[in-house]
Amino acid sequence: MRNESEKHLKSSTTRGTMKLAFVIVWLLAAAASGTIEKRVTGSKSCKTDRQYHVQIQSLQEGKSCGGSLLNTRWVITASHCAEQAVKLRLGVNNNVSFLKKIWSYLKGKSKNLEQIINTEMQFTYKDEEGKAHDIMLIKLNEDVSAKLPTIELPPADCSKPEIDQEVEIGGWGAKKFDILHNKLPKSLKCATTKLSTCGENDTPGAQYANTEDSTMCAFKPGVDVCFGDGGSAVEYNNLLQGIIVSNPVDECAKTIVMVNICPYRKWIDETMKTNA
C-alpha cells in the first residue's frame, strides 16, 4: 500500500510540474510573439463608463484612434487621428445587449453608428499664424440617436488643472495588428493618472504647434498609453478636459502628452455653430 501511495504521489507531482512548465513556456512564447495584449496599462475595464467613446480607423490602415461624442452630430479627437478618409464606429462601449444591437441592425437603425467621414467634414484648429494644432472636430454625415451618451465640455472660461491633479484616461490600447484588422479587446480600459510637468520633448507631433497652456502631461508609474489610444478623452471632474495626443507605435508612452481643451473652447463652439 505504501509503494502504491508513493507512486500516486510522484505521479501527481510530475503532472503538476509538467502543467506549471507548460504554462511558463506558453507565457514566454506569447510574450516573444506579442500575443499578450498591450493596452492602457495599470487599467481596469471601463464597464459602463465612457459610453461616449468613438473608434476612429483610417481607411488606408496605419492609423487607429479614439474620439469622443460631443452631441448627436459632432466628435472631437486629435488631428493626427484623421486628416484622411476615416471610418467612425460609435456606440462601441454602449451598455446595450447583443440582441438589441442585432435588432437595430435588422431595422437599419445601426447604420449611422458606422460612418465614413471624408476630409471636408474634418476641422483642425489653426492659430493666427495658420499653424495646425493637434485637435480636430469631425462632423458626422448624419445625426446619431440623442439617447447615445455624450461627454460634456468644461465652461468656456475654464483653465488648465494644477499639477498633481488626478485625471481619467481610457482607450483600447490593444496590439497594433489586431486594431488594424478590427479585432478590438473585449472591453474599453480606464485608468487614473496624475498631471505632471512636461519635459522638453513632451509635445504633440512636430507638425503641430503648441503652447505651454495648450499642452498637458501626465505620469504615474505603471500607467501607460499604447497604440490606438491617441485622440481619446482625458476626464477631469467628469468633464472633457483634454485629448491624448501621444502617438506611440511600437512601445507604449509612459509620459502621456495631452491637449488642454480650455484654449480651444471658443473655437469648438464657433466651429459647430458655423458648420451646423
N, C-alpha and C positions, 0 to 999 in steps of 0.2 A: 504493500500500500504506500509506503514511504517513497519507494522508487517511482511509482506512478504519479504521486503528487509532485515530486521534484521535476519529473518530465513535463507535467502540465504547466508548472510554474515557469520553467525555462521556455516552453513553447509560447506562453502568453507574453513573457518578457521580450522574446525575439520578435513577435508580431508587433508589439508596441514600439520597439526600437525601429523596426522597418517602416512603420507608419510615420514616426517622427522624422526619419531620414527622408522619406518621400516628400513630406510637407516642406522640409528645409530646401530640398533640391528644387521643388516647384517654385518656391518663393524666389530663390536665386535666379532660376531660369526666367521667371516672369519679370523680375527687375531688370535683367540683362536685355530682354527683348522689348521692354517698355510696355508690357501688357497691364501693369498696375497703373491705374489712372492717376494722372496729375490733376489736381484741381485746387480751388481756393483752399489752401492748407490751413489747418487749425480751425476747421469749419464744422458745421453740422447742417443737417437738412433744413431748408427754409420752411418746409411744411406749407402752411397757408400764408406765410409772409411773401412779399414781393410778387404778388399776382399781377402786378403791372409790368413785369419783365418781358422784354421783347427779344427774340433771337434774330440776329442780322447775319445773313450769309451772302457773300459775293457770288454772282452767277459764274464768274470765271474761276472760282475757287481761289484759295490762297488767303482769304480774309474771313474771319468769323468773330462776331462781337455780340455784346448785349446792348440793350437800349431800354428806355422807359416810356410808357404810355402816359402822356400828359392829359389827354382828353380823347374824345371819340375820333379825332382827325389827325392828331399830331404826336410824333415820337421824338424824343431827344436822345442824342448819342454823341460819340466823339467823331470828328470829321474823318479821321483816318479809317474809320469803320466802313465808309462808303466811298463817295466820290466816283462811283461807277454804278451800274445797274446792280441792285441787290434784291434779295428775297427776304421779306419780313414775316416772321411767324409770331403771331400774337396769341395771348392766352395760353402760353406753353406751361405756365405754372398754376393754372386755374384749378380751383377746388371743385371740379366738375367730374361726375362719374363717366366712365368709359362709355356706358350705354347712351348717356345724354349726348356725348360727342358724336357717336355714330348716328344718332337720330338727327342731330343738326346737320351732319354731312349729307344724309339722305334727303333732307328737306332743302338743301342748298344754302343753308344759313351759315355754314362754316367757311364758305369760300373767301369771305372778306377777312378771315383770320390768317390767310396766307396770301400776301400781295407782293407783286414785282414792282419795285419803285425805280424809275429812271432818274437820271441826274437833274432834270428840270424840276423835280419835286424835292430836291435836297438843297438846304440853305445853310451854308457855312458862314460863321461870323467873320467879318473883315473889319479891321480897325481903320482909323483915319488915313493911315498910310497905305491902305489897300492890302495889308498883310493878313493872311488867314490865321485864325486861331483854331485849336483842336476841339471845337464844339459845333454841333450841327443839329438843325431841326429838319425832320423829314415829314412831309405831308403825305398822308395816306391817299390812295386813289379813291377810296370810298369809306364812309364812316363805319366804325365798328359799333357794337351794341353799347349803349350807355350803362349797361349793367357790368361791363368789363371793368375791373378795378384799375384805378389810375393812381399816380403819386402827385402830391401837392407841392407846389413851388413855395419857397420861402417868401416873405414880404419883399416888396420892391426896394426897400431901404435896408435890406439885410447886410450883414458884414461877415467876414471870414471868422470862423470859430477860433478860439485860442489854442495854442499848443497844449498837448496832453489831453485834450477833449477826446472822448470816445466817439467813433463813427462806425456805422454798419456798412459792410460791403457784401457783395454777393455775385454769383456767376456760375457758369457750368465748369469752366476750367478743366475740361476733360483732355484726353490725348488729342493732339493735333490731327492725327489720321482719322479718328472717329468723328470729330466735329466736321471735318471737311467732307465726310461721307454720310452726314446727317444721322450719326449714331450718338445721341446725347446720353449722358448719365441718367440714372433713374430719377434723380431729384436735383433741383437747384440747391446750391450750397450757400450758406450765410456765415459770416464771421464778424467779430468785433476787433477793431484795431484802434491805435491812438495816433492823433495828429502829431507830427514831428517837424523839426526844422529841415527844410530842403537843402540838400547838398548842391555843390556847384553843377553837377551833371544831372541833377534830378529835375528835368524839364520835359515838356512834350517833345515830340519828334522835331528834328532840326528844321523841317519845312514849315513849322508853325511858330508864330510869335507868342510871347507870353510876358506877363509882368509878375512882380512879387505878389500883388494882390490876387491875380487870377490863378495862381498855382498853389496847390496844397500838396503836402506829402504826409504819409503815414507809415509808421513802422511798429511792429510788435513781433517779438520772437516767435517763430513758428507759423505766422500768418503771412502767406504769400498770395499773389495772383498769377495765373498762368495763361497760356494761350487760350483766347476766346473770352477772356474776362473784360477786355477793354470795352469802353462805352457803357458799362454797367453803372448803376446808380450808387452814389455814396449818400447814405442817410444820416441826418443829424437832427435829433428831436422829432423824428418821424417825417421830416421834410427832405426834399431833394436838395442837398447842399452841394453836391459835386458829381463829377463824372470821372470814372477811371480812364486815364489816358496812357497808362503803362501798356506797352505793346510787346510783351515777351513772346519769343518764338520757341527756342529750344530749351531755355531754362526759365523757371518762374522768377518773378520780380519780388525781392524781399522788401525794398523800399517802394511803396506804392505811390505813384505820381497821379495827381488828380487835378481837374479843372474846377475852380471855385465858381459856383453858379452866380453869385451876387453881382459881379461886374457886368454880367450879361442879361440881367433881369429885364431891363428896359427893351433891349434888342429882342428878347424872346417874345414879349407882349406885342411889340410893333410888328414883328415878322408874321406872327399868327394872324394879327388883325389885317395887315396889308394883303396877305395871300389867302384870305378866308374863301 
